[in-house]
Amino acid sequence: MKKILVIGSLNMDSVIKTPRMPKPGETVMGTDISLIPGGKGANQAYAAGKLGGDVTMLGAVGADSFGDAMLDNLRSVNVDIKGICRLEGVHTGQAYITVNEEGQNSIIVISGANGEVTEKMIDENMDLIDESDIIIMQLEIPVETVKYVKEIAVKKEKMVILDPAPAVADLPDDFWKGIDYIKPNETELEVLTGRTMTTETELIEGAKEMLGKGVKTVIVTLGEKGCLYVSNKEEKIIPTKKVPVVDTTAAGDSFTAAFALSLSREESIEEAIAFGQKVSGIVVTKKGAQTSIPGIQELE
């Protein structure tokens, strides 16, 4: 099995259940609130670890109780946390997530320590990159750091998987060049390309635009419709099994983690996508981020 390195964010999620999302200026009564370890990077590392992967995480938390909880949670699924820095004078990242009765969410992220994941921190942990085979990143740490890692990884011939969320518009083409896989959802692909997409043809065109920028493969997650797979050789919609949706938080992160884990076992892209869909299909049936991620026994 190949080694996976996740470089990214760690957040404590405040998950608020509400009948519906409030409109601007409106007050809505919530029904429940929970504190759940999250952050796109931590979610991906936790999922890959819980599913049996050889996973290390590189990131930062504050020297606070939320940081303690984040590290304990990753340790519980055998994620190597030697690359996670404890920073004085800065709080652990936080996210405020509202989830409506249909299980759809909206999220506000406060970066905190995640904003301190700098090129200097990467240089201090270069051995982790050297030891890894697959590097997973997101965009909840500084974009400049993501680009810096990508350029190092390409030179060292590491596989790079980017979950481009939260999506950032107008990134230069050289940011994308050399990335092996990106996994946006439909909304994120619209932000990355700067155009609205309402049909399958438009989604394919948007994915091909990302290929033109230098990405090798694009996988667009489409919720209950499955996902769109586009490379220079082929394009196709891969359907998924419909399940009752409770909360979509961490569904995309668990897909990315399971996809990477499958590739670390040297399985095909089709098998990796199917595994990602299977895992994320379980995640959406449960509440929360890391609390919703299944282990191997549950998958079986």
Buried (B, 14 or more C-beta within 10 A) or exposed (E): EBBBBBBBBBBBBBBBBBEEEEEEEEEBEEEEEBEBBBBBBBBBBBBBBBBBBBBBBBBBBBBBEBBBBBBEBBEEBEBBBEBBBBBEEBBBBBBBBBBBEEBBBEBEBBBBBBBBBBBEBBEEBEEBBEEBBBBBBBBBBBEEBBBBBBBBBBEEEBBBBBBBBEBBEEBEEEBBBBBBBBBBBBEBBBBBBEEEBEEEEBBBBBBBBBBEBEBBBBBBBBBEBBBBBBBEEEBEBBEBEEEEBBBBBBBBBBBBBBBBBBBBEEBEBEBBBBBBBBBBBBBBBBBBBBBBBBEEEEEE
